[in-house]
């Protein structure tokens, strides 16, 4: 089954029109750049370290206080 020359030209013209018309219709815009981070994470790490040190201090105090209570 042979493809007629007219249908080939019609498909080719439709393809060219689509390739030319679609990019113009899309009007692509570049996205805005991401905002700069407010911190680099070191302040969060330092806060976690302070909390862990405070927990260690409280646990040390509680263990030594309990040790003194049960000493005979």
N, CA, C and O atoms as a Tinker XYZ file with bonds, in Angstrom:
   288  protein
     1  N      0.860000   -1.165000    0.000000    73     2
     2  CA     0.000000    0.000000    0.000000    64     1     3
     3  C      0.904000    1.225000    0.000000    63     2     4     5
     4  O      1.657000    1.452000    0.947000    81     3
     5  N      0.830000    1.970000   -1.011000    73     3     6
     6  CA     1.687000    3.126000   -1.193000    64     5     7
     7  C      1.062000    4.354000   -0.541000    63     6     8     9
     8  O     -0.154000    4.545000   -0.563000    81     7
     9  N      1.914000    5.165000    0.029000    73     7    10
    10  CA     1.461000    6.408000    0.641000    64     9    11
    11  C      1.455000    7.465000   -0.461000    63    10    12    13
    12  O      2.436000    7.644000   -1.183000    81    11
    13  N      0.337000    8.150000   -0.567000    73    11    14
    14  CA     0.260000    9.140000   -1.640000    64    13    15
    15  C      1.115000   10.357000   -1.308000    63    14    16    17
    16  O      1.381000   10.648000   -0.142000    81    15
    17  N      1.531000   11.048000   -2.330000    73    15    18
    18  CA     2.391000   12.213000   -2.158000    64    17    19
    19  C      1.658000   13.336000   -1.429000    63    18    20    21
    20  O      2.274000   14.098000   -0.684000    81    19
    21  N      0.372000   13.439000   -1.636000    73    19    22
    22  CA    -0.415000   14.503000   -0.996000    64    21    23
    23  C     -0.494000   14.268000    0.510000    63    22    24    25
    24  O     -0.360000   15.216000    1.284000    81    23
    25  N     -0.708000   13.038000    0.935000    73    23    26
    26  CA    -0.802000   12.777000    2.369000    64    25    27
    27  C      0.573000   12.966000    3.039000    63    26    28    29
    28  O      0.659000   13.441000    4.171000    81    27
    29  N      1.636000   12.589000    2.325000    73    27    30
    30  CA     2.973000   12.808000    2.870000    64    29    31
    31  C      3.244000   14.295000    3.049000    63    30    32    33
    32  O      3.786000   14.697000    4.079000    81    31
    33  N      2.883000   15.115000    2.083000    73    31    34
    34  CA     3.085000   16.564000    2.181000    64    33    35
    35  C      2.209000   17.144000    3.284000    63    34    36    37
    36  O      2.641000   18.057000    3.987000    81    35
    37  N      1.006000   16.645000    3.452000    73    35    38
    38  CA     0.106000   17.142000    4.492000    64    37    39
    39  C      0.661000   16.813000    5.886000    63    38    40    41
    40  O      0.633000   17.662000    6.777000    81    39
    41  N      1.157000   15.600000    6.075000    73    39    42
    42  CA     1.730000   15.224000    7.368000    64    41    43
    43  C      2.996000   16.024000    7.640000    63    42    44    45
    44  O      3.205000   16.489000    8.761000    81    43
    45  N      3.845000   16.189000    6.625000    73    43    46
    46  CA     5.070000   16.960000    6.790000    64    45    47
    47  C      4.764000   18.421000    7.131000    63    46    48    49
    48  O      5.419000   19.006000    7.994000    81    47
    49  N      3.768000   19.012000    6.454000    73    47    50
    50  CA     3.392000   20.399000    6.730000    64    49    51
    51  C      2.826000   20.528000    8.145000    63    50    52    53
    52  O      3.107000   21.505000    8.839000    81    51
    53  N      2.035000   19.553000    8.571000    73    51    54
    54  CA     1.496000   19.582000    9.924000    64    53    55
    55  C      2.601000   19.450000   10.976000    63    54    56    57
    56  O      2.552000   20.098000   12.022000    81    55
    57  N      3.591000   18.611000   10.693000    73    55    58
    58  CA     4.707000   18.445000   11.608000    64    57    59
    59  C      5.535000   19.719000   11.708000    63    58    60    61
    60  O      5.905000   20.128000   12.808000    81    59
    61  N      5.825000   20.344000   10.589000    73    59    62
    62  CA     6.592000   21.593000   10.592000    64    61    63
    63  C      5.816000   22.681000   11.319000    63    62    64    65
    64  O      6.391000   23.425000   12.113000    81    63
    65  N      4.517000   22.782000   11.056000    73    63    66
    66  CA     3.699000   23.793000   11.733000    64    65    67
    67  C      3.697000   23.562000   13.250000    63    66    68    69
    68  O      3.797000   24.511000   14.028000    81    67
    69  N      3.584000   22.304000   13.655000    73    67    70
    70  CA     3.575000   21.994000   15.081000    64    69    71
    71  C      4.907000   22.347000   15.722000    63    70    72    73
    72  O      4.938000   22.907000   16.818000    81    71
    73  N      6.006000   22.026000   15.053000    73    71    74
    74  CA     7.321000   22.316000   15.608000    64    73    75
    75  C      7.607000   23.810000   15.694000    63    74    76    77
    76  O      8.352000   24.257000   16.565000    81    75
    77  N      7.014000   24.576000   14.791000    73    75    78
    78  CA     7.221000   26.026000   14.806000    64    77    79
    79  C      6.249000   26.705000   15.767000    63    78    80    81
    80  O      6.635000   27.639000   16.471000    81    79
    81  N      5.007000   26.256000   15.809000    73    79    82
    82  CA     3.971000   26.940000   16.588000    64    81    83
    83  C      4.032000   26.611000   18.077000    63    82    84    85
    84  O      3.760000   27.484000   18.901000    81    83
    85  N      4.378000   25.392000   18.443000    73    83    86
    86  CA     4.347000   25.013000   19.858000    64    85    87
    87  C      5.347000   25.780000   20.719000    63    86    88    89
    88  O      4.960000   26.260000   21.784000    81    87
    89  N      6.602000   25.920000   20.321000    73    87    90
    90  CA     7.509000   26.697000   21.185000    64    89    91
    91  C      7.072000   28.145000   21.347000    63    90    92    93
    92  O      7.296000   28.738000   22.402000    81    91
    93  N      6.457000   28.723000   20.330000    73    91    94
    94  CA     5.987000   30.095000   20.449000    64    93    95
    95  C      4.775000   30.175000   21.376000    63    94    96    97
    96  O      4.592000   31.176000   22.069000    81    95
    97  N      3.952000   29.136000   21.393000    73    95    98
    98  CA     2.759000   29.140000   22.233000    64    97    99
    99  C      3.105000   28.885000   23.693000    63    98   100   101
   100  O      2.398000   29.353000   24.586000    81    99
   101  N      4.165000   28.161000   23.943000    73    99   102
   102  CA     4.522000   27.818000   25.316000    64   101   103
   103  C      5.044000   29.038000   26.064000    63   102   104   105
   104  O      4.721000   29.215000   27.239000    81   103
   105  N      5.827000   29.867000   25.430000    73   103   106
   106  CA     6.439000   31.053000   26.036000    64   105   107
   107  C      7.147000   30.663000   27.332000    63   106   108   109
   108  O      6.814000   31.150000   28.412000    81   107
   109  N      8.106000   29.796000   27.199000    73   107   110
   110  CA     8.823000   29.271000   28.363000    64   109   111
   111  C      9.568000   30.380000   29.093000    63   110   112   113
   112  O     10.173000   31.256000   28.476000    81   111
   113  N      9.513000   30.322000   30.392000    73   111   114
   114  CA    10.228000   31.272000   31.230000    64   113   115
   115  C     11.146000   30.490000   32.161000    63   114   116   117
   116  O     10.809000   29.400000   32.624000    81   115
   117  N     12.284000   31.056000   32.418000    73   115   118
   118  CA    13.185000   30.392000   33.352000    64   117   119
   119  C     12.668000   30.587000   34.773000    63   118   120   121
   120  O     12.107000   31.632000   35.103000    81   119
   121  N     12.861000   29.582000   35.599000    73   119   122
   122  CA    12.375000   29.672000   36.969000    64   121   123
   123  C     13.287000   30.584000   37.788000    63   122   124   125
   124  O     14.464000   30.763000   37.474000    81   123
   125  N     12.720000   31.144000   38.828000    73   123   126
   126  CA    13.476000   32.040000   39.696000    64   125   127
   127  C     14.525000   31.240000   40.462000    63   126   128   129
   128  O     14.295000   30.077000   40.793000    81   127
   129  N     15.654000   31.839000   40.742000    73   127   130
   130  CA    16.671000   31.105000   41.502000    64   129   131
   131  C     16.200000   30.836000   42.931000    63   130   132   133
   132  O     15.410000   31.591000   43.497000    81   131
   133  N     16.699000   29.759000   43.486000    73   131   134
   134  CA    16.324000   29.385000   44.851000    64   133   135
   135  C     16.898000   30.401000   45.836000    63   134   136   137
   136  O     18.005000   30.899000   45.633000    81   135
   137  N     16.161000   30.710000   46.893000    73   135   138
   138  CA    16.695000   31.659000   47.878000    64   137   139
   139  C     17.900000   31.070000   48.606000    63   138   140   141
   140  O     18.025000   29.856000   48.765000    81   139
   141  N     18.762000   31.946000   49.033000    73   139   142
   142  CA    19.953000   31.513000   49.755000    64   141   143
   143  C     19.554000   30.951000   51.120000    63   142   144   145
   144  O     18.632000   31.471000   51.748000    81   143
   145  N     20.218000   29.919000   51.582000    73   143   146
   146  CA    19.867000   29.372000   52.899000    64   145   147
   147  C     20.164000   30.381000   53.995000    63   146   148   149
   148  O     21.128000   31.143000   53.918000    81   147
   149  N     19.312000   30.370000   55.025000    73   147   150
   150  CA    19.482000   31.329000   56.117000    64   149   151
   151  C     20.599000   30.915000   57.053000    63   150   152   153
   152  O     21.170000   31.762000   57.739000    81   151
   153  N     20.925000   29.631000   57.098000    73   151   154
   154  CA    22.045000   29.169000   57.908000    64   153   155
   155  C     22.669000   27.974000   57.217000    63   154   156   157
   156  O     22.043000   27.329000   56.376000    81   155
   157  N     23.896000   27.689000   57.577000    73   155   158
   158  CA    24.561000   26.554000   56.960000    64   157   159
   159  C     24.441000   25.290000   57.800000    63   158   160   161
   160  O     25.080000   24.287000   57.482000    81   159
   161  N     23.662000   25.307000   58.838000    73   159   162
   162  CA    23.429000   24.136000   59.662000    64   161   163
   163  C     24.316000   24.053000   60.883000    63   162   164   165
   164  O     24.069000   23.228000   61.763000    81   163
   165  N     25.344000   24.885000   60.963000    73   163   166
   166  CA    26.234000   24.795000   62.124000    64   165   167
   167  C     25.538000   25.256000   63.390000    63   166   168   169
   168  O     25.803000   24.718000   64.466000    81   167
   169  N     24.654000   26.238000   63.289000    73   167   170
   170  CA    23.952000   26.692000   64.494000    64   169   171
   171  C     22.996000   25.617000   65.001000    63   170   172   173
   172  O     22.807000   25.476000   66.210000    81   171
   173  N     22.400000   24.868000   64.101000    73   171   174
   174  CA    21.518000   23.774000   64.519000    64   173   175
   175  C     22.342000   22.684000   65.200000    63   174   176   177
   176  O     21.946000   22.157000   66.240000    81   175
   177  N     23.485000   22.351000   64.612000    73   175   178
   178  CA    24.356000   21.344000   65.218000    64   177   179
   179  C     24.839000   21.779000   66.598000    63   178   180   181
   180  O     24.920000   20.970000   67.522000    81   179
   181  N     25.156000   23.051000   66.725000    73   179   182
   182  CA    25.633000   23.554000   68.012000    64   181   183
   183  C     24.517000   23.508000   69.053000    63   182   184   185
   184  O     24.773000   23.185000   70.213000    81   183
   185  N     23.300000   23.821000   68.663000    73   183   186
   186  CA    22.163000   23.740000   69.579000    64   185   187
   187  C     21.912000   22.322000   70.047000    63   186   188   189
   188  O     21.629000   22.092000   71.223000    81   187
   189  N     22.014000   21.362000   69.127000    73   187   190
   190  CA    21.838000   19.958000   69.499000    64   189   191
   191  C     22.942000   19.525000   70.456000    63   190   192   193
   192  O     22.689000   18.788000   71.410000    81   191
   193  N     24.162000   19.981000   70.203000    73   191   194
   194  CA    25.283000   19.630000   71.090000    64   193   195
   195  C     25.060000   20.180000   72.491000    63   194   196   197
   196  O     25.334000   19.490000   73.473000    81   195
   197  N     24.564000   21.416000   72.602000    73   195   198
   198  CA    24.294000   21.996000   73.924000    64   197   199
   199  C     23.217000   21.205000   74.667000    63   198   200   201
   200  O     23.335000   20.969000   75.869000    81   199
   201  N     22.180000   20.803000   73.961000    73   199   202
   202  CA    21.109000   20.031000   74.595000    64   201   203
   203  C     21.635000   18.685000   75.077000    63   202   204   205
   204  O     21.311000   18.247000   76.181000    81   203
   205  N     22.449000   18.026000   74.246000    73   203   206
   206  CA    22.999000   16.733000   74.657000    64   205   207
   207  C     23.943000   16.873000   75.845000    63   206   208   209
   208  O     23.958000   16.012000   76.725000    81   207
   209  N     24.725000   17.940000   75.883000    73   207   210
   210  CA    25.616000   18.165000   77.025000    64   209   211
   211  C     24.807000   18.429000   78.289000    63   210   212   213
   212  O     25.184000   17.965000   79.365000    81   211
   213  N     23.715000   19.156000   78.183000    73   211   214
   214  CA    22.852000   19.410000   79.335000    64   213   215
   215  C     22.220000   18.115000   79.839000    63   214   216   217
   216  O     22.126000   17.905000   81.048000    81   215
   217  N     21.786000   17.249000   78.929000    73   215   218
   218  CA    21.216000   15.954000   79.322000    64   217   219
   219  C     22.277000   15.110000   80.026000    63   218   220   221
   220  O     21.995000   14.469000   81.038000    81   219
   221  N     23.500000   15.112000   79.487000    73   219   222
   222  CA    24.578000   14.357000   80.135000    64   221   223
   223  C     24.869000   14.894000   81.527000    63   222   224   225
   224  O     25.113000   14.116000   82.449000    81   223
   225  N     24.847000   16.220000   81.693000    73   223   226
   226  CA    25.093000   16.818000   83.003000    64   225   227
   227  C     24.008000   16.432000   83.996000    63   226   228   229
   228  O     24.312000   16.093000   85.139000    81   227
   229  N     22.754000   16.478000   83.582000    73   227   230
   230  CA    21.644000   16.114000   84.470000    64   229   231
   231  C     21.717000   14.642000   84.836000    63   230   232   233
   232  O     21.523000   14.279000   85.996000    81   231
   233  N     21.995000   13.788000   83.849000    73   231   234
   234  CA    22.110000   12.360000   84.160000    64   233   235
   235  C     23.268000   12.075000   85.110000    63   234   236   237
   236  O     23.146000   11.246000   86.012000    81   235
   237  N     24.383000   12.757000   84.911000    73   235   238
   238  CA    25.521000   12.581000   85.817000    64   237   239
   239  C     25.151000   12.998000   87.233000    63   238   240   241
   240  O     25.474000   12.301000   88.195000    81   239
   241  N     24.476000   14.130000   87.360000    73   239   242
   242  CA    24.046000   14.593000   88.684000    64   241   243
   243  C     23.097000   13.588000   89.331000    63   242   244   245
   244  O     23.244000   13.267000   90.510000    81   243
   245  N     22.124000   13.088000   88.565000    73   243   246
   246  CA    21.155000   12.148000   89.123000    64   245   247
   247  C     21.812000   10.832000   89.525000    63   246   248   249
   248  O     21.461000   10.253000   90.554000    81   247
   249  N     22.760000   10.359000   88.726000    73   247   250
   250  CA    23.427000    9.101000   89.054000    64   249   251
   251  C     24.261000    9.260000   90.327000    63   250   252   253
   252  O     24.246000    8.383000   91.192000    81   251
   253  N     24.987000   10.376000   90.444000    73   251   254
   254  CA    25.791000   10.583000   91.645000    64   253   255
   255  C     24.940000   10.849000   92.877000    63   254   256   257
   256  O     25.306000   10.437000   93.978000    81   255
   257  N     23.822000   11.524000   92.713000    73   255   258
   258  CA    22.930000   11.755000   93.846000    64   257   259
   259  C     22.306000   10.445000   94.313000    63   258   260   261
   260  O     22.161000   10.223000   95.515000    81   259
   261  N     21.940000    9.585000   93.384000    73   259   262
   262  CA    21.375000    8.286000   93.753000    64   261   263
   263  C     22.451000    7.414000   94.383000    63   262   264   265
   264  O     22.158000    6.623000   95.279000    81   263
   265  N     23.676000    7.546000   93.933000    73   263   266
   266  CA    24.780000    6.767000   94.489000    64   265   267
   267  C     25.038000    7.174000   95.923000    63   266   268   269
   268  O     25.347000    6.324000   96.759000    81   267
   269  N     24.916000    8.474000   96.230000    73   267   270
   270  CA    25.140000    8.957000   97.598000    64   269   271
   271  C     24.014000    8.525000   98.528000    63   270   272   273
   272  O     24.254000    8.290000   99.712000    81   271
   273  N     22.798000    8.416000   98.020000    73   271   274
   274  CA    21.660000    8.038000   98.849000    64   273   275
   275  C     21.744000    6.586000   99.302000    63   274   276   277
   276  O     21.329000    6.267000  100.416000    81   275
   277  N     22.267000    5.710000   98.467000    73   275   278
   278  CA    22.285000    4.286000   98.786000    64   277   279
   279  C     23.616000    3.834000   99.375000    63   278   280   281
   280  O     23.852000    2.632000   99.499000    81   279
   281  N     24.482000    4.760000   99.738000    73   279   282
   282  CA    25.744000    4.393000  100.360000    64   281   283
   283  C     25.518000    4.203000  101.851000    63   282   284   285
   284  O     24.958000    5.081000  102.508000    81   283
   285  N     25.939000    3.085000  102.388000    73   283   286
   286  CA    25.715000    2.799000  103.810000    64   285   287
   287  C     26.968000    2.999000  104.589000    63   286   288
   288  O     26.976000    2.806000  105.804000    81   287
